[in-house]
Amino acid sequence: MADGGGRIAELVQGLYQPEGGPRVDFRQPAGEPALAAPESVSWRVFKNPVSLFVGGVAAVILELAEPRVRSGVWEHSSFRRDPLTRLKRTGLAAMVTVYGPRSAAQKMIAGVVRMHDKVAGDTPAGAAYRANDVALLDWVQATASYGFMEAYHAYARPLSDADRDRFYAEAAPAAALYGAVGAPASVAAWEAQLAAMLPTLERHEIVFEFLDLMRKTAILPAPLRGLQGALIRAAVAITPVAVREVVGLGRAWDLGPVERRLVKLAGAAADRLPVQGTPAVEACLRMGLAGDYLYRR
């Protein structure tokens, strides 16, 4: 296992910890279960920082294609002003939801729900939205599940059809706490939801503004920053073709074969490298498992 005081640990931990933000102890209380079990597909998928970055970008592309979600995200968050801090907060929330002790996850999610209660408005076209609208919560949850799972499947380690269904189903307890009671519980349910949502999706320059922010912001540690553009194109590559056509992400955004190989090499390496101090390793230790438990499966 990597040395906890090593440079790799510092770099990976930095992806999840916003400066001045809360510090979550994933190792305590000893034995307290998370919302998902250690043997779950979710614990395997969320340990990989490479596929999480790719999947997160793909999820946001899908979110921003929906006009009500787009207005809520773009007008009521710090994405434009401070994208790096916002991404780290989102990453930490995902880690707590999957790996955190259940009591900490429930407390955090309740705070997010209270914050979302204050988010409401109208799109430029005049459509009213509320962040805690169940239909919008279902879409956001669905896009996150799709993005993270597809990125892991494409660039880290292929998942069986059964595991892909399990991944969606495992998100249900946390999704319900957020209010997404109709989020898809299988690949087929996701495909049905995508088909139902597709007529509401639209092209908007904010999608390209977001991708430009992702390209220009120094998100990855310096040794990996040269890979950032490829990771963004990798996210576009797993975005459903129909959505790419709607939002205008044409061939200029395609991932080249050399880039694809580099992304897959990075994803596969991250899937084999347990780093002390990261949420996945700390959660395993909390549950009395070896720190490298998820990396031997």
C-alpha positions as CSV (number, residue, x, y, z in Angstrom):
1,M,0.0,0.0,0.0
2,A,1.2,3.5,-0.7
3,D,2.8,5.4,2.1
4,G,0.3,7.7,3.8
5,G,2.9,10.5,4.0
6,G,3.8,10.1,0.4
7,R,3.2,12.5,-2.4
8,I,0.6,10.3,-4.1
9,A,-1.6,10.3,-1.0
10,E,-1.4,14.1,-0.7
11,L,-2.4,14.5,-4.4
12,V,-5.3,12.1,-4.3
13,Q,-6.6,13.4,-0.9
14,G,-6.5,16.9,-2.3
15,L,-9.1,16.0,-5.0
16,Y,-11.7,15.5,-2.3
17,Q,-10.9,18.2,0.3
18,P,-11.8,21.8,-0.3
19,E,-9.7,24.3,1.6
20,G,-11.5,25.5,4.7
21,G,-14.1,22.8,4.2
22,P,-15.2,20.1,6.7
23,R,-13.0,17.2,7.4
24,V,-14.8,13.9,7.5
25,D,-13.3,11.0,9.5
26,F,-14.1,8.0,7.4
27,R,-12.4,5.7,9.9
28,Q,-14.8,6.4,12.8
29,P,-17.0,5.3,14.5
30,A,-15.4,1.8,14.2
31,G,-17.8,-0.7,12.6
32,E,-20.6,1.8,11.7
33,P,-21.9,0.8,8.2
34,A,-22.2,3.1,5.3
35,L,-25.3,3.5,3.1
36,A,-23.7,1.0,0.7
37,A,-21.9,-2.2,1.8
38,P,-18.2,-2.9,1.3
39,E,-19.0,-5.8,-1.1
40,S,-21.1,-3.5,-3.2
41,V,-20.3,-2.5,-6.8
42,S,-20.5,1.1,-5.6
43,W,-17.5,0.7,-3.2
44,R,-15.5,-0.7,-6.1
45,V,-16.5,2.1,-8.6
46,F,-16.1,5.1,-6.3
47,K,-12.6,4.3,-5.2
48,N,-11.2,5.3,-8.6
49,P,-10.4,9.0,-8.9
50,V,-9.8,8.9,-12.7
51,S,-13.1,7.4,-13.6
52,L,-14.8,9.7,-11.0
53,F,-13.5,12.7,-12.7
54,V,-14.6,11.5,-16.1
55,G,-18.0,10.4,-14.9
56,G,-18.6,13.6,-13.0
57,V,-18.0,15.7,-16.2
58,A,-20.3,13.4,-18.2
59,A,-23.0,13.7,-15.5
60,V,-22.8,17.5,-15.6
61,I,-23.1,17.6,-19.4
62,L,-26.3,15.6,-19.0
63,E,-27.6,17.8,-16.2
64,L,-26.8,21.1,-18.1
65,A,-28.7,19.8,-21.1
66,E,-32.0,20.0,-19.0
67,P,-33.0,23.7,-18.9
68,R,-34.5,23.7,-15.3
69,V,-31.5,21.8,-13.9
70,R,-29.1,24.1,-15.8
71,S,-30.7,27.2,-14.4
72,G,-30.6,25.9,-10.9
73,V,-27.0,24.8,-11.1
74,W,-25.6,27.8,-13.0
75,E,-27.5,30.5,-11.2
76,H,-27.4,29.2,-7.6
77,S,-23.9,27.7,-7.3
78,S,-20.3,28.8,-7.3
79,F,-19.5,26.8,-10.4
80,R,-18.6,29.8,-12.5
81,R,-16.8,31.8,-9.8
82,D,-14.8,28.9,-8.1
83,P,-15.2,25.7,-10.1
84,L,-12.4,23.8,-8.3
85,T,-13.8,24.3,-4.8
86,R,-17.3,23.4,-6.0
87,L,-15.9,20.2,-7.6
88,K,-14.1,19.3,-4.4
89,R,-17.3,19.8,-2.4
90,T,-19.2,17.7,-4.8
91,G,-16.5,15.0,-4.6
92,L,-16.5,15.0,-0.9
93,A,-20.3,14.7,-0.8
94,A,-20.1,11.7,-3.1
95,M,-17.4,10.1,-0.8
96,V,-19.5,10.6,2.3
97,T,-22.6,9.3,0.6
98,V,-20.9,6.1,-0.4
99,Y,-18.2,5.5,2.2
100,G,-19.0,7.6,5.2
101,P,-20.6,6.2,8.3
102,R,-24.3,6.2,7.9
103,S,-24.9,8.8,10.6
104,A,-22.5,11.2,8.9
105,A,-24.0,10.6,5.5
106,Q,-27.6,11.1,6.7
107,K,-26.6,14.4,8.4
108,M,-24.8,15.7,5.3
109,I,-27.6,14.7,3.0
110,A,-30.2,16.4,5.3
111,G,-28.1,19.6,5.1
112,V,-28.0,19.4,1.3
113,V,-31.8,19.0,1.2
114,R,-32.3,22.0,3.4
115,M,-30.0,24.1,1.2
116,H,-31.9,22.9,-1.9
117,D,-35.1,24.0,-0.3
118,K,-34.0,27.6,-0.9
119,V,-33.2,27.1,-4.6
120,A,-36.0,28.1,-6.9
121,G,-36.6,30.3,-9.8
122,D,-37.5,30.5,-13.5
123,T,-35.5,29.5,-16.6
124,P,-34.9,32.2,-19.2
125,A,-37.8,30.7,-21.1
126,G,-40.1,31.2,-18.1
127,A,-40.3,27.6,-16.8
128,A,-40.5,27.5,-13.0
129,Y,-38.1,25.1,-11.2
130,R,-37.3,24.0,-7.6
131,A,-34.1,22.2,-6.8
132,N,-36.1,19.7,-4.7
133,D,-38.6,18.9,-7.4
134,V,-38.7,15.1,-7.5
135,A,-38.5,14.9,-11.3
136,L,-35.3,17.0,-11.4
137,L,-33.8,15.2,-8.4
138,D,-34.4,11.9,-10.2
139,W,-32.7,13.2,-13.3
140,V,-29.7,14.5,-11.4
141,Q,-29.4,11.2,-9.6
142,A,-29.8,9.2,-12.8
143,T,-27.1,11.3,-14.6
144,A,-24.6,10.8,-11.7
145,S,-25.2,7.0,-11.6
146,Y,-24.8,6.8,-15.4
147,G,-21.7,8.9,-15.5
148,F,-19.8,7.3,-12.7
149,M,-20.7,3.7,-13.7
150,E,-20.1,4.2,-17.5
151,A,-16.7,5.9,-16.9
152,Y,-15.6,3.0,-14.6
153,H,-16.8,0.5,-17.1
154,A,-15.1,2.2,-20.1
155,Y,-11.8,3.3,-18.6
156,A,-11.1,1.3,-15.4
157,R,-12.5,-2.2,-15.5
158,P,-15.5,-3.6,-17.4
159,L,-18.6,-4.5,-15.4
160,S,-21.0,-7.3,-16.1
161,D,-24.6,-6.6,-17.0
162,A,-25.6,-7.8,-13.5
163,D,-23.1,-5.5,-11.8
164,R,-24.3,-2.5,-13.9
165,D,-27.9,-3.2,-12.7
166,R,-26.7,-3.6,-9.1
167,F,-24.9,-0.3,-9.3
168,Y,-28.1,1.6,-10.1
169,A,-30.1,-0.3,-7.4
170,E,-27.5,0.3,-4.7
171,A,-27.9,4.0,-5.1
172,A,-31.6,3.8,-4.0
173,P,-31.2,4.3,-0.2
174,A,-29.1,7.5,-0.6
175,A,-31.2,8.7,-3.5
176,A,-34.3,8.4,-1.4
177,L,-32.7,10.6,1.4
178,Y,-32.0,13.2,-1.2
179,G,-35.6,13.0,-2.4
180,A,-34.9,11.2,-5.7
181,V,-37.5,8.5,-5.1
182,G,-38.0,7.7,-8.8
183,A,-34.3,7.4,-9.8
184,P,-33.6,4.4,-12.1
185,A,-32.8,1.1,-10.4
186,S,-31.4,-0.7,-13.5
187,V,-29.8,0.0,-16.8
188,A,-33.2,-0.5,-18.5
189,A,-34.8,2.0,-16.2
190,W,-32.1,4.5,-17.0
191,E,-32.6,4.0,-20.7
192,A,-36.3,4.5,-20.3
193,Q,-35.7,7.7,-18.3
194,L,-33.3,9.0,-20.8
195,A,-35.8,8.4,-23.6
196,A,-38.5,10.2,-21.7
197,M,-36.2,13.2,-20.9
198,L,-34.7,13.5,-24.3
199,P,-37.4,15.8,-25.8
200,T,-36.8,18.3,-22.9
201,L,-33.1,18.5,-23.5
202,E,-31.6,21.4,-25.5
203,R,-28.4,22.9,-26.7
204,H,-27.1,25.8,-24.7
205,E,-23.8,27.7,-24.6
206,I,-23.5,27.0,-20.9
207,V,-22.5,23.4,-21.7
208,F,-19.5,24.7,-23.7
209,E,-18.8,27.3,-20.9
210,F,-18.7,24.5,-18.4
211,L,-16.3,22.4,-20.6
212,D,-14.1,25.4,-21.1
213,L,-13.9,25.9,-17.3
214,M,-13.0,22.2,-16.9
215,R,-10.2,22.6,-19.5
216,K,-8.8,25.8,-18.0
217,T,-9.1,25.1,-14.3
218,A,-6.1,23.4,-12.7
219,I,-8.1,20.5,-11.3
220,L,-5.7,17.6,-11.5
221,P,-2.4,17.5,-9.7
222,A,0.5,18.9,-11.7
223,P,1.9,15.5,-12.8
224,L,-1.4,14.6,-14.4
225,R,-2.5,18.0,-15.7
226,G,-1.5,17.1,-19.3
227,L,-4.1,14.4,-19.2
228,Q,-6.9,16.8,-18.3
229,G,-8.1,17.5,-21.8
230,A,-8.2,13.8,-22.7
231,L,-10.2,13.1,-19.6
232,I,-12.8,15.8,-20.6
233,R,-13.0,14.3,-24.1
234,A,-13.3,10.8,-22.4
235,A,-16.4,12.2,-20.6
236,V,-17.9,13.4,-23.9
237,A,-17.2,10.0,-25.4
238,I,-19.4,8.2,-22.9
239,T,-22.2,10.8,-23.2
240,P,-25.1,9.2,-25.0
241,V,-25.0,9.8,-28.7
242,A,-28.5,11.3,-28.8
243,V,-27.5,13.8,-26.1
244,R,-24.3,14.7,-27.9
245,E,-26.3,15.5,-31.0
246,V,-28.8,17.6,-29.1
247,V,-26.2,19.7,-27.3
248,G,-23.9,20.0,-30.3
249,L,-20.8,18.0,-29.1
250,G,-19.7,17.0,-32.5
251,R,-16.6,15.2,-33.8
252,A,-14.3,17.9,-32.6
253,W,-14.9,16.5,-29.1
254,D,-14.0,12.9,-30.1
255,L,-11.5,11.0,-28.0
256,G,-8.5,9.9,-30.1
257,P,-7.2,6.4,-30.0
258,V,-3.9,7.4,-28.3
259,E,-5.8,9.5,-25.7
260,R,-8.2,6.6,-25.1
261,R,-5.3,4.3,-24.4
262,L,-3.8,6.8,-22.0
263,V,-7.0,7.3,-20.1
264,K,-7.6,3.6,-19.8
265,L,-4.0,3.1,-18.6
266,A,-4.6,5.8,-16.0
267,G,-7.9,4.4,-15.0
268,A,-6.6,0.8,-14.7
269,A,-3.6,2.0,-12.6
270,A,-5.8,4.0,-10.2
271,D,-8.0,0.9,-9.8
272,R,-5.0,-1.1,-8.5
273,L,-3.4,1.6,-6.2
274,P,-4.8,1.8,-2.7
275,V,-3.7,5.1,-1.2
276,Q,-3.7,5.5,2.6
277,G,-5.9,8.2,3.9
278,T,-8.4,8.2,1.0
279,P,-12.1,7.6,1.8
280,A,-12.2,4.1,0.3
281,V,-9.2,2.9,2.3
282,E,-10.3,4.6,5.5
283,A,-13.8,3.2,5.2
284,C,-12.5,-0.4,4.8
285,L,-10.4,0.1,7.9
286,R,-13.5,1.4,9.8
287,M,-15.3,-1.8,8.9
288,G,-12.4,-4.1,10.1
289,L,-11.2,-4.9,6.5
290,A,-7.7,-4.6,5.1
291,G,-7.0,-1.2,3.6
292,D,-6.4,-2.8,0.2
293,Y,-9.7,-4.9,0.3
294,L,-11.3,-3.1,-2.6
295,Y,-8.2,-3.3,-4.7
296,R,-7.9,-7.1,-4.5
297,R,-11.5,-7.8,-5.7
